[in-house]
Amino acid sequence: MLPKSAIPVVTTRFVTAKVRVEDEEAMQRSLFTLTDSQGLLTDSEEIFFRVPAGQLKLRLAHPGKDIGTLISSSCQQINRQLAYKLNIWEVRISEVSTGSNQLRHTLALALEELAILRKKRRTFTLGHAAHIHLDTVEGLGSFLDIEINPTADDDTTEKMFIRAENLLRRLNIANAALIPHSYLELYLRERDKCDDESDDTAFSDGSAPSLRSRITTF
């Protein structure tokens, strides 16, 4: 018989939608009206590791304390009209009640640390299975991250998709405003863009190599 894991693992899935927020205070007022709540405020630091598929991150919800959450996730796009804007995430979550710093060190021995994201999150709940996160991500800006979870009698992807569409309409969010990327993807895009701009500035005399000459074949 295989030994039980020392760290309990919870597997879940949910549908997500993300939009950039230009006026955080106005959005917060809208969410207060919608949910009759001021939301729950949390700070987190998330360390992402390079893995061959999906995402693996260690979330330190209380920076400075030795506790955290290990989260492994994979994304599946929905084959519908908004397939490129709404995603299904399947997530495995392990709560680390102690030793998160040691776990980070152990993971780093085998896996490269890909990125570190710091986030302030205010979470609002609507009903039993809709979580609306108002996030401020360091270096990226403010976003609304909507998470639709399955319920006991409503656990099909199609039904979660419909609930997500309905919530977007209630928040007056246009389909065109939705962002299909995760925070990690947005961060890596920004980092790559900064690296490209830095490379171009290094050749102030106009002698920057062409794109073709930058490609190396292994």
N, C-alpha and C positions, 0 to 999 in steps of 0.2 A: 504494500500500500504506500502510495506517495505521501510524504509529509505535507501537512497543510501549510499554506503560506503564512509567514509571520506577519505579513501586512495584508489586511483584508482588502479585497478587490471588488469594486462595484462597477458593473457594466450598464451603460445606458445609451440612449440615442435621442436626438432631437433635431428639429428643423431650425435653421438660423437665417436671419436677415440683418444686414448691416447698412447703415447710412451715415454719412458725415454730418456733423452738427455744427452749424455756423454760429447760432445763438444759444449757448448752453442754458442761460437763465430762462429764456422763453420756453425751451424744451422741458426744463425742469418744472415750470409752471403747468405745462400741458399734461405732464405725467402725474403731477399732484392732483389735477382735476380728474384725470382718468381713473386713478387708482385710490384716491383719497388717502394718500400716504406721502411722507417726505422721503421714503426710501431708506435703505441701509447702506451706509458709507463704509467702504473698505479700501485699504491700500495693499498692493501686492507687487512682488518682484518675481518675474517668471524667467527661468533659465531654460532655453531651448537647446536640445542636443541634435546633432546631425544624425539622422537615421535613414535607412534606404527607402522607407515608405511611411507615409503619414507624418505625424508630429509626436515628439516626446518632450515633455517639459516638466520641470520641478517648480511648483508655485509656492513661494514663501509668502503666505497671506499676512504674516506678522513679521516684517523684516527686523532682524536683530534677535529673534527668538529661534530656537532650534526645532521648529515644527513646520510642516508643509504638506503639500499634496503632489503626488506623482501622477501625471495625466498622460495617457497614451491615446491618441485620437486619429481617426481616418475619416476622410470626407468623400461623400458620394453626391454627385450632382443630380438634380431632379429633372427627369425628361418631360418637361412641360414648357409652357410659354415663358415662364421666368426661370428656366432651368439654370441659366448662367448667373442668376442673381440670388437664388435661394439654395441652400445646401443642407444635406442630411449629415450629421456628425455622429459617428459611433465612438463612444468614449469609455475607456477603462480608467477608473479612479481609485487610487490607493492613498488613504490618509496616513501620513507619517507623524505620529504623535511625539516622537523624539528622534534625534539623530539625523535630521534633514541635511545638515552641513556635511556630515560624514557620507551620507548617501550621494550628495553632489560630488564629493571628491572621488568616490568609488565609480560613479558613472563617467566622470571626466577621464579616468584612467583608460577607458575603452572607447569613449565617444567624444568627439569634438564639441565644445560649446559653440553653438551656432550664433546665438543672440541672447541678449538680456533685455527684457522689456519691463518697464515700471509703469504701473497703472493705478489710477484712482477710479474707483467704481462706485456708483450709487445704483442699487438694485431695487426695482419696483416689481411687485407681483400683481398679477391680474388673474383672479380665479385660482385654481389649484395647479395649473401647469403652464402658465405663461409668465416668463421672467423678462423684464425689460431693463437692460443695463445701460446707464448713461456713463460712458467711459471717457476719461482723459488719459491718453497714452503719451508718455514722454517722447517728444520728437516727432509725433505723428499728428496730434491734435485731438479733437473731441468727436465721439461717435455715439450712435445709438445702436446697441447690439440686442436684437430681439431673439429670444430663445423659446421655442414652442416644444414642450415635453409631452409625451404620451400620457393618457389617463387610463384608468382601469377599463372604461368602456369606450375608449376613443384612442386606439393605439396604432391605427394604420397610417402609413405615410401620407396617403391621399387626404385623410381627415386633418392631419397636422398641417398639411400644406394649405388647406382651405382656411383653417384657423389663423394661420400666418397672414394670408391675404386679407382676411377680415380685419385683423388688428392693424395692418398697414393702412387700410382705408380709414379706420377710426383715428389714426394719428395723422391723416392727410399727407402721407408719404407717397410720392409718385414712384412708379416702377423704375423710371429712368434714373432716379437718385440712388438706387440700391448699389452697394459695392459687393462684388462676388468674392472678394479676397479676405483671407484671415489677417490678423494683425502681424503675424510673422511674415507673411508674403508682402504686405505693405512695407514693413520695415526693411526687408531685403531689397525691395525695389528702390527705396529711398537711398539705401546704402550704396547700391550699385550705381545709381545716378550720380551721387556725390563723388564716387571713385572715378567715374568717367569724366566728370567736370574737372576734377583734380588732374587727371592725366592730360586733358586738353590744355589746361592752363600752364602746364609744365613746358609746352612748346609754344612760347609766346611769339616766336619768329615765324609761325605758320608752317613749321616743318612737322606737324603732328602726323603720325603714320595713319594711313587709311585703315578703314575697318577690316578690309581683306588682309592687310599686312599684320594685323593684330591677332589673327586666328592662327593657332598652332595646331598642327595635326600630329597626334600621337600614334 
